[in-house]
């Protein structure tokens, strides 16, 4: 006789293979459905019966259900499902009797019936067998081992085997089932842990790509956790197809947005006012955006509520609705213990599996005190997050307008005989680095000099980070700034830089203003942090009064293509992880904010709002520009690791003590290597001492935490072959379970801590900058940022000049270098302006020598990192300000010929490229599946992409 037992939440059937178990289960489910078919529609069926075994649910159990005061007036049986093991803590995973289902069918939503026959799902069966030569974590005894499984693309919860005490070779033989979506990257994390009283020790974590498993085959793996001690974990895998309706998902080949459902809950009270005073219902849907909501059932609640309570959740997870009626105690109490519940007692618990609710049909759940009206519907298909690597429509429109301005300007300064065609106009950009007030001041002078050379109208983009974002945001307050004389703007900046406003920033009136602004920001729903205060201090330093401008206001400066498009750069990092191990560029334009790496963008006015699975859930007012400046230039988000890297340009010492040990497992003999699959790895976490050391070294006391607009997305199964790979540059990119989409908040810092230039937005192939004017404002090595960029883009396979000047080999740097013009046509031409004092010492203007009395004006100390232009010096003397402005202005004027030479070369390249291109054929229109202009595949409507085996 077959025995069935629960072990650590896993359904284990002895003497039967997993396939035989499933066949037995399906037969039982079919019998149960046939029995339900004979029940009248209004028959009350309990939805609190154990969901772990549908076949065991009897109609007689309704009486027991009514004893709990609940009944369901309308019930639609769900389709056959697969048993799910229950996740539980180590203290209760053996005692817990409630079992939930993890595998559910996804209801079709407007999908063609023929396409429903081909399912994009698979059933993954994982059998944890045994561990040989377990690591002895305890001093006096063997380890108390258990294994946990985590597959976040199928369930948020971790599932555990039972714990085997004091055993060197534990044997489990426990089976777990996961229903997986084949379009997402499914990385199963198998963790071997030692069960301790105080804190469980994770000994080893296996990262296994489920895509390696051949469909329909049984594969046994012995994962070598520690080859030196012959420690191995044996696991068996089976991957099988499941017939069922496909899920509607959207993807840009890098990330995936899965189907979202919305639960509506209406409350209808049956009680009189006096019996329902000061009570509330607590609704909880775990894993939903709202998570927990409270609904008052006080005296005003004697009729159905006009406004329902909403819960938005991932449909594939199929969570449960938990309902609790909280009753306030009549007598006052000062006890806040868990048993007393801080003055509230809870009763009338209800758990309803949302998979049991029919789609778009109302279900009424009766209680003697009130009724709950429930309805599940499909959420909007249109996303508020733009998925696509192409430029947004607004930027494309801007480029079309700007090219007309650029073409006319190039014809004028290059003295061309013919007008340039649209495809002959090069994309010219200005790239700046950080440098605090030094960058703010020098950038004004550089732009003035470029304007007077008539080159500014040739520029389509300006990128900045740190201190240069102050200059950019101030300029774009004027919609026509580039068409006006920048001398007036420079003089206005001069007034602010000459004033020492340090003490002004902290006067009582200013402190009151800061407090008022931060309180208002909190009331609006923003997350308050120190960078918000820093942004207000920047506003005080650079403005006489409150600056009401916002990032989207800068669209007015672009609507006719009259100015270059500004791009501001920030860096997204993670807690307790080095910037070199994980960093992602986040670009801000007046149109969008987003990740070029993921091809995901939101409207600029929605930055800071709350999103869930691509939908805008909670709109928060757009921040003023000063708060963004606080993010872009936050010197206070520096941690000890950043300081160490800036000093020695190496993290080897820190990695030795703080980084987890990662070992690749060679499994090519079992699984032939394929480009879309990730290597199997074993991660050995650090010990407790290293964790403390890492916490201290990685602490960021003042980083900005912004609601993550990628929350709920998942990585595409082929994300490594998408445009994501262009920006795959860190260790964590190979661990999709831990990338940005898995976090609630973005942690944004000043880019200059990890990458001193703002090149990345210009290196996107969609922008394809042909000429880049590099204005360097960094302290220390003037060629260091350019060399860093060259090495980085060479590693990423992005065309960029490889032969760059080196101030260590050539101590005496020139004012300007042209690089990249002798390399491949795909390589952008970089006009590099280091911040150096070369011929300016002897010349006050190009070709005009200084007199003996003017020689002191040419003595500008920009090389000394502790000189007057020190990074932390927020104000300059009048003499030092004028010297820096005159030097920066002169260096551009003195190299006009090199700038024109680079522009002429770029135009010739464009014309030559045009000649070499074959004539374009019009599209045939025979393609069955074509992504839209944003690059999004709607897989439910695209058989070739979304419904293939």
N, C-alpha and C positions, 0 to 999 in steps of 0.2 A: 504493500500500500504506500502510495506517495505521501511523504510528509512535507508539510509546509511550515516554515518558521521565519520569524522576523529577527533580523540581526542588524543592529545599528541602523535601522531604517531601510535596509535592503530586503526585498522579497526574495528569499532563497528557496528554491524547489529542488529537493534531492531526487536523484535517480532519473532526472529528465534533463534533456538539453534545453537551452534557451528557446530554440525554435519550437520544440514540442510544448514547452510551457505556454508560448504565445498562442499556439493552435488551440490548446485547451482553454485558454482564456477567451479567445474569440468565439469559440463554441458556446461558452457560458454567457457571453455578452449577447450573442444572437438569440439565445433562448430567453434572456431577460427582455430583449426588445420585443420579441413576439408576445410575451406576457403583457407588456405595456400596451401593445397594440389593441388588446381587448378591453382596456380600461376606458371608461368614458372620459371625454375631455375635461370635465369638471371634477373628476376624482382627485381628492387631495393626496399628494405624494410627498413624502418627507424628503427635504433636501439636506437634512443633517445626518442621514444615514452614512456609514463609512464609505467614502469614495474609493477606497483602495480595492474594493471587490464588488463591482456592480452586480455580478451574478448572485451574490449573497443577499441582496436587498429584497425584502419581501414586502408585500402590501400590508401584512399584519402589523408592520412596525409603525404604521400611522398612529395607532393608539398611543404608543409610547411617545410619539412626537407631540400629540395633542396635550399630553400631560405637561409639556413645557410651554404651553400657551401659544404655540405657533402652528400655522397651517399655510399651505401654498395653494392658491386658487387656480393657477394655471401652470402647467409644467410640460416642457417638451424634452423628451429623452435625447441625450446627446449621442453622437455616433460612437462606434466602438473606439475605445481608447486603450492605451497601454499602461501597465502599472508603473507607478512612480514611487521610488524609495523616498522615505521621509528624512529631511535634514534635521539634525538635532544636536544639542550640545552633548559633551562627554558625560555629564552628570545624569542626563535623562534619556539618552538615545536607546537604552534597552527597555526602559519602563514605559515610554510613550506609546500609547495604543492608537492614537489618531494617525491615519495615513492619508496622504494626499496624492494626487495624480500629477505627474509632470508631463506626460505625453498627451496632447489634445489635438484634435483636428481643428484647422482654421476654416471658419465658414466662408464660402465664396461670396464675393461682393461684386456683382456686375461683371463676372468673368465668363467668357464663352465656355459652354459646356464641353466642347471638344477638347479644349485646353485643360479642363479640370482633370481629365483622365491621366495626364502626365504630371506626376507630382514632383516638386522640387525638394521633397523631404526625404530623409533616410532615418532608419532606426539604428542607433549605435548601441550595441550591447558590450558592456565592459565587465569582465570577470576578474576580480582581484584574487589571485590564487595564494601566493606565499612569498615570504621574504627569507633569504638565506644569509646567514652571518650578519645579523643585525648589529648595528653600531651600539656599543655599550655606553649609554649616556649617563647612567647612574654609577656611583662609585662602588657601592656594595652589592649591586644586583644587576641583572640583565634589564634591558629596556622593556617598557610596557608599550608596545607598538600598536598603532592603528594607522589606517590609510584613509585619506580624504580625497574626494574627487570634486573638481570645480570646473564646470564648463559654462561660463557666463552667457554664451550665445544661446543656451538652452534653458538655463535657470539661474537665478541670482544666488541660490543657496548652495552650500557645500554639503556633500553627502559623505557619511563616514561608515567605515566598517566597525565591527566591535573591537574593543581593546583586549589584546592578549597579554596577560601579565607575565613578567619575568621569564621571557622566552627569547632564545637566540635565533630560532628558526620558526617564527609564527606562520600558521596556515589559516587562511580565512575562507577561500572559496565562496566569496559573496559576489552576487551579480547585480549590476546597475544598468538602467535603461535611460537613454537620452534620445529625444527626437530632435534632429538637427536640420537646419536650413542649409542646403548645399551651396547657396550663393554667398554665404558669409564664411569668414575664416574661423574655423572651429579649432581652438587650441585647448586641449584637455590638460589640466594641471593635476598631477598625481603627487600628493604630498605624503611622505612618511614621517610620522611624528611620534614623540615619546610622551606618554600621558603622565603629567606631573600634577601634584596637588595645587601648586601656586601658578605655574605657567607652563603650558605645553611647549616643548622644544621641537621646532621643525628641523628635521635632520637633512632631508633632501627633497627637492621638488623636480619632478620630471615634466618637461614641456613637450607635449606630443601633438603633432599636426594630424588631425583626423583624416585629412585629405589623402594621407599616405595609404590608407587601408583600401585594398581593392574591394569593389562591390561584390557581395555574395560570397566572400571567402572568410575563413576563420584564421586569424593570425595570432600566434603566441609570441610574446616578446619577453625577454629577460633583460631588464634595464640595469646596466652596471652602475650602481650608486657609488661604489668605491672599489675600483679594480685592485688596489693594493691588498684589501682585505677580502676580496672575492665576494663582496656584498652585492646581491642581486635581488631585484623585485620582479616577480613573474606576473604578467598580466595578459589576458586573452581578449581579443577584439573581434567583433563581428559587425559588419556594416551591411544592412539590407534595405531594399527599396520599400517604400510605403505608398500604397495607392491612396489618393485623397485629393481634395481640391487644393490648388496651389495658393500660396500667399502673395498678395500684391505688395511688391517692394519696389523701391526706386533706388538707383545707384548711378554713380558716375565712374564706375569701375574701381574706385578707391575705397569709398565708404558706402554703406548701405543703410537706408531708412526702411524699417519694417512697418507692418500694419499696426495702426493704433485704433483702439476702441474707446468709446465714451459711455460710461455708466451714468444714467440719470436716476436720482433717488428723490421721490416725493413723499412727504409725510402727511398722513391724515389721522388726526386725533379723534378718539371716541369718548374721551373722558371729559368731565366737566372741569371748568376752570379751577376750582378749588383743589381738585385732586392732582392737578398737573402743574402746580406752581413750582418754579425754581428747579426744574429738572432739565436734563439735556440728553440727547442721543449722541453717542460717539461712533462715527463711521470710520472704518479703516480699510483701505485697500493697499496692501503692502506692495511696494514697487511702482505704485502709480505716481503721477506728478504731485497730486495733492496729499497723498499718504494718509493723513488723518484730518477729519473735519468734524466740527461740533454743530449740532442743530438744536436750538432751544425749543423745548416743548412746554413753555410757560403758558400763562393765561391768555396770551395773544395767539396761541397756536391751537385754535379750535376748528380749523377748516384746512383743506389742502393748501400747502404752501404755493404761492404764486411762483417763486423762484426755486427751482430744484437744486439739489446738491450734485455736483459733477465730479467724476473721477475719470482721468485719462490714463490708460495703461497700455502696455504692449500686449497685443492680442495673443501672441504666441506663448506668453507666460501663463495666461489664464489663471489669474490669482483669485482669491476669495474675498468676499465682503464680510467684515466682522462688525457686528452691531452690539453696542453696550448701552444700557440705560443707566445713567448716573443720577443717583438721588442724593440731594444735599441733606446732611444731617440737621435735625431740628435743634439739637442742643449744641452750644458752642464747644469746640475742642481745640486744644493747643498741640495735639499730637500730629506729627507729619510723617509717621512711619508708613511703610508700604501697606501694612494691614488696614490702617485707617484711611489711607488714600488721601491724606491731607484734607479731611473733612468731607469726603464724598464716599458713598458706598456704591458699588456697581452691581447691577443685576440684569436679568433678561439677556443673557448672551445669545448671539445668533451668528452662525458662520454659513455663508452661502457661496458655493462655488459658482463663479460667474460663467463657467463653461456650460452650466445647466440652463442658462437663460436664452430663450430664442432671440434671434436678431430682429430688431425693429418692432418687437411686439411687447406689449406691456404685461408685466407679471405683478400680481398683488400678493403680498405676504401678510397674512392676518395675525394680529396679536390681540389679546383681550383689551388692551389699552389703546392701540393705534394700529393703523395699516401702513405698510410700506409699498409704494408703487415704484417698480423697478423697470428700467428699459435700457437695453444695450444697443448702441447704434455705431455705425462706422464714422470715423472722423474724416474731416476734409482731406481730399487727396492732394491738394495743392500745398506745397511746403512754403514756409516762411524763410527757410534757409535755402539759398541758391546753391544747387549742386552743379558744378561745371568748372572746368579749368579755363574756359574762355573768359575774356574780359566781359564785364557786364554791359548791357545795352547802352547805358548812359556814357560809359567810358568810350565805347566804340563810336558813338555819335560825336563825342568830344574830339576824338582823334581825327575824324573826318573834317570837322571844322578847323581844327588846329593845323592840319596839313596845308590848308589854303594859306594860312598866315605864314607858315614855315616856308612854303614854296616861294612866296613873294619875297620874303626876307633873304633866302639863299640866292635867288636870282639877282638881288641888289648887291649883296656884299661880295659874291663871287663873280659878279659881272657876266652872268650867263646870257647867251644870245636868245635862247628859247625858254619858254615856260616849262617847268618840271611837271611831268604827269604824276598822278597820285601815287603810283607804284615806284616812282623814282625819288620820292621825298624820304630822306633818311630820318630815323627817330633819334633826336638829340636829347640828352638828359644831363642834368647837373646832379652829381652825387656828393653829399657832404658827410663828414664824420662828426662825432661829438667833441666836446671841449669846453662846456660851460660858457661863461661870459666871453672867453676868448673866441669860441665858435660863433656866438651871437654877434660879436662885433665884426670879426673878419668876414663873415658871410655877407653882411650888409655892404661892405666895401667891394667884395668880389662881384656881387650882383650889380652894383653901380657901374663898375668897370666893364662888365659884360654888356650892360645896357648901352653904354656909350660907344662900344664897338659895333652896335647894331646886331649883336649875336643873340641877345635875349629872346628876340622874336623867332629865333631858330630852334628854341628849346621847347620840348613837349612835356617833359617831366622834371620835377625837382624832388629828390628824396632826402630825408633827414632823420636824425636820431638825436637824442639827448639835447644839448644846448641849441642846435640848429633848428629844432622844432619850435623854439621860442621865436626865432626870426620868422620862420615860415607862417606860423599862426598869426603873428602880428601883421605881416604883409597882406594876408588874404582877408583881412577885415575890410580892405578896400577892393571892390570888384574890378577896378581898373588899375591896379598898382603898377603893373609892368609898363603901362602906357604913360605913366607920370614920371616926373623927375624924382629919382630915388634919393637925391641929396636931402630933400626935406624929411623923408622918412629916416635917413641916417642921422640927421640932426636931432630928431625927436628921440631916437634911441640913445643918442649921446647924453641927453639930459638925464635919463634914468640911470645910465651906467656910471656917470660921474657922481651921482648922489650915493652916499653911504646910507642905504635904507635898512641896515640890519636892525638898528634900534627902533626904527619906524615900524617895522614889521611886528613888533611885540609891545606896542603901546596898549594901554587898557582899551581904547576904542577899537583897535584892530583885533584884539583878543575877543572882544564882545562880538565883533563882526564874524570872526571865524566860528565862534560857538553858534551863532544864529544860522550861518550857512550850513554847518555840519548837521545841526538839528533838522533843518528843512530837508536836507538831503536824506537823512534817515527816515523822515516822515514820508518821503516820496518812494521809499523802498530800496534805496541803494545800500550796498554794503560799505560801511564806513571803515576807513583805515588811515594810516598815517600819511599815505601819499595824497589823500584828499587835503589834509592840512598843508602839505608841501605845495600843492597846486595853488592854494589860496595865498601862500607866501610869495610864490612866483608872480601871481597877479599883482600883489602889492609892490613888488620890486619893479615891474615893467609897465605898470599902468597907474594913472593918477586916481582912477575910480573903478568901480565894479565893471568888469568886462562881461557883457551879456552874450557875446558871440558864441555860437556853437559850430561844431564841425560841418553840419549840413548847410550852414549859412554860406560856406565857401563855394557851394554850387553856383551862386550868383557870379562868382569870378570866373566861371568856366562855361556859362551858357552860350556864349558866342565864340568860344575858343580863343578868348583874348589874352589868357594867361596860361602858363604851363600848369599841368595838373600836379598838385602836391601829394606826396605819399609819405606818411609817417610810419616809423617802424618801431615795434616793441618785440619782446621776447617772451614766449610762454615756457615756463619751467615747471618742475615738480619739487615737492618737499622731499628732503633727505636724499636728493639725487643731484649730482654735480651738473653744472651747465654744459660741460663737455660730454656728459653721458646722455643728456636729454635737453634739447632746445628746439623750439619751433618758431619760425618767423610769423608774426601777426602784422598785417599791413592795414593801415587806416587811410582811406581816401574820403573825400566829401560824399562819395556815393555809397561806399561799402566798407565793411570791416571783415576780415576773414583770414583763412589759412591757405596760402598757395599750395601747401603740402597736401592737404586733403581735398582741395578744390571745393571748399565750403565757405560761403560768404553770407552776411546778413546786411540789411540796410544800415547805414551809419546811424540813423536815428534810433535803431533798436539795440544798439550796443549798451549792455547793462541790464537789458530786460531778460526775463526768464523764458527759456525754451525747453521743450521736451519732444524728443524724436522729430525734430524739424519743424515743430509747430510753435508759434509764439503764444505762450500761455499767460504771461503776466506782463503787460506793457508798463514800463517805468519811464518817466520823462527823461528826455535826452540831457546828458550832462553838459555843463558849460565847458568851453574849451580849456579853461585853466585846470580843471580836474584831469583832463586828458594829458595836459602838459606835465602834471604831476606823475602820471604813469610813464610817459615817454622819457622823462629825465630824472627818475628817482634814484639819487645817489644813496639813499638809505636802504635800498633793497640788497645791498652788498652783504655777503656773508664771508666767513673766514676762508672758505674754499676759493671764492672769487679773488680775495686779496692775495692768497697764496699763488694762484695761477697767474695773476697779473704781474707778480713779482718775479717768479721763476719760470713761467710758461711751461709748467709740467705738473701733472697730478699723480705721478708714480708713487710718491710717498703716501699720499692720502689714499690712493686706490689699494695699497697694500693692507691698509687697516680698515677701510670702510666699504669696499665693494664686495658684493657677493661673488663667490667663485663659480664661474660658469664653464661647463665642460660639454663639448659637442660629442654626441654618440654616433659612431659610424654604423648606420643601418642600411647602407646602399645594397648590401647583399640580399636584404629582404625587400626593400623598396627602391626601385631605380629612381635616381634623382630627377626631379622635374622642376622647372623654373618657378612655378607658383607655390611650391611647398617649402616650408621652413624646416631647418635642421632640428632633429631631436636633441634636446639639451637637458643636462642635469644641473640644477642650481643648488649650491650649498650656502645657506644663509650664514651671516656672520654671527659671532657669539654676542653675549649681552654687553660685554665691555666695548666691543666695536660698535654696537648699536648706540651706546651712550656717546662715544667719541664722534660718531657720525651725526647724531642729533645736534651736538654742539657746533660742529664744523659747518653744517648745512643750514643752521637756523637763519631764517630771514625775518627779522622782527617787523619789517615795514613794507612787505610786498603787497601788491594790489590783488585782491581776490574778486574776480568778476564772474557772475553766473555764466556757466559754460553753455554756449549755444549749440554745441555738438553733443550734448547729453542725450544718451539713448541710441546714438548711431552705432553701427558695428562695421568692422573692416570687411571689405569684399574678399572673397576667396582668392581672387587674382590680383590683390592690391599691389603685390610686389612687381607685377608686370604693367601696372598703370603709370600715370605721370607722377604718382606718389614717389616712385623710385628715384626721381630727380632730386628729391629733398630728403631721401633716406640717408641720414648722416650720423646716427647714434645707436647705441646698443639697444635701447628700448624699442626701436622701430621693428625689431624682430620678435617682440612680445606684444601682439595686438591686444591681449586682454588688459594691458596696462597703459594703453595710449590715451590720448586726450578724451576720447568719447566716453571713457569709463569714469570720468571724474565729474563732480558737481560744479567745480569752480576752475576758472583759469587763474594761474598765478603769473602776472605780467610784471616784467622788470625792464630796466634800462638795457637796451641792446649792447651798449658799449662795454658792458662787463664781460661779455663772451665773444663779441664780434664787433670790431671797431668801425666798420663801414656800413653804409646803408645800400649796398649793392643788390642784395637778394631780390627785391621787387623788380629791379630792372633786368635781371637775368631770366625772368620768366619768358619762355619762348613766345608767349602770346603778345608780349610787349616788344621784344626783340630790339633792344636799343642798339643803334649803329655807332653812335659817338657818345662818349661819356666824359664830361668835364669833372674830374676828381679834385675837389677842394679839401685838402687835409688840414684839420685843426687839432689833431691829437698831440699830446705832449710826448716827450721821449723820442723814440725812433720815428722819423717821418715816413720811411718806406715800409715800416712794419705792418701797418694795416693793409697796404697794397699787396705785400708778399703773402699775408695771411689769406686775403681774398683769392689770390692766384692759386695757392695750394688747395684751398677749399673747393673751388669750382673745377679744378683739374681732377680732384678726387670724385666729384659728383658727375663728371662727364659733361659739364656745361662749358661751351666755348668761352674762353677768357684768355687774355694775354699771359703767356708763360715766362717771357723774358722781361723781367721788371728790374728797375734799379735797386741797389742795395747800399744803404748808407754805411754799412760796415766795410764793404769793399771799396766804396767811393765816399770817403768822409765828406768831401766838399761837393754837396748837392747843387745842381742847377735849379733855376726857378721853375722850369717846365720841361716835361718829357712827353714825347709821343710814343706810345707803345701799342702793339697789336696791329699796326698798319702793314707790317711785313709778314703777318701770319695769315691763316686761312680766311677766306671772305666771311665765314660765319663768326669770326672773332671780332668783338666790338673794338673800336679804336678808342683808347683811353688817353685823354689829355690830363696828365698828372701834374698838379700844382702842390708841391710840398710847401709848408709854411717855413720858408727859409729867408735869410737876409743875405743875398749874394751881391748883385750889382747895385742894389739900392743904397749900399753904403757910400757909393761914389756918384750915383746919379739920382737926381730928384724927379726926373721925368725921362722917358726914353730918349736917349741922345743928348740930354742936357745934364752936364756935370755940375756937381756941387761946388760952391765957393768954400774957402777955408772956414768962413763963419757959419756955414750950413752943415759942416761935417757931423756935428753933434746930432742933428736931426736924423741922420742915417744910421745912427747907432741904436738898433732895436734888438733887444735881447729876447728872442723867441725860443732859443734852444735850451735855455736854463729852465728845468722843470720846477725850480724853486724861485724863479724870478718874478717880475711884476705880473706876468700872465699865468700865474699858478692856477691850477684847475679850481681850487676852492676859493679863489679871490673873486668875489661877486661884484666888486666895484673897482674902477681904475681912476687914476689921476688924469687930469686933462691932457698932460703931456703924453702919458703912456697910451691913452685912447687914440690920440691923433697919430702917434707913430705907428700903431698897429693898423689903423685904417689906411694910412698913406702907403705902408709897405704892401698890404694886400692889393690895393688898387694898382700900384705900380707893377707888381709881378704879372698881372693879367695884361696890362697895357703894353708891357715890354715884350710880350710873346704873342702879339696879334698875328704875326705871319704863321706861327705854328698852328694856331687855332684855325685859321683859314685853310691851311694846308690839309689838316685833318678833315675838315668839312668837305673840301673838294674831293679828297680820296673817297669819302663815304658816298658822295653823289656818283662818282665813277663806278664804284662797286655796285650800286643799285642798278645803274644802266647796264652794266655787264651781266649782272644776274638776270635781268629782264631778257636780254638777247639769248641767253643760254636756255631759257625755259621753253619747252615744247608748247605748241598751241593747246589751250585747254579745251577738252571735250565737254559738252553739256551733259549733265547727269541723265542716265537712261531711265531712272524711275522704277527699275525692276527690283530694287532692293526691298526685301521683306521687312527689314528692321533697321530704321535709321534713327539715331538719337536726335533729339531736338537741339536747338541752337545753343542750349546751355550744356549739352553733353550728357543729358539724363536719359537713361533707358527706363521706360516704364515696363517692367518685366511682365506684369500681368497681361499687357497688351502686345507683348513681343515674344512670340513663340521661339524664335531663333536664339534669344538670349536667356530668357527666364525659365523656359519649360523644357530644357533639354536634359537628358540624363548624362 
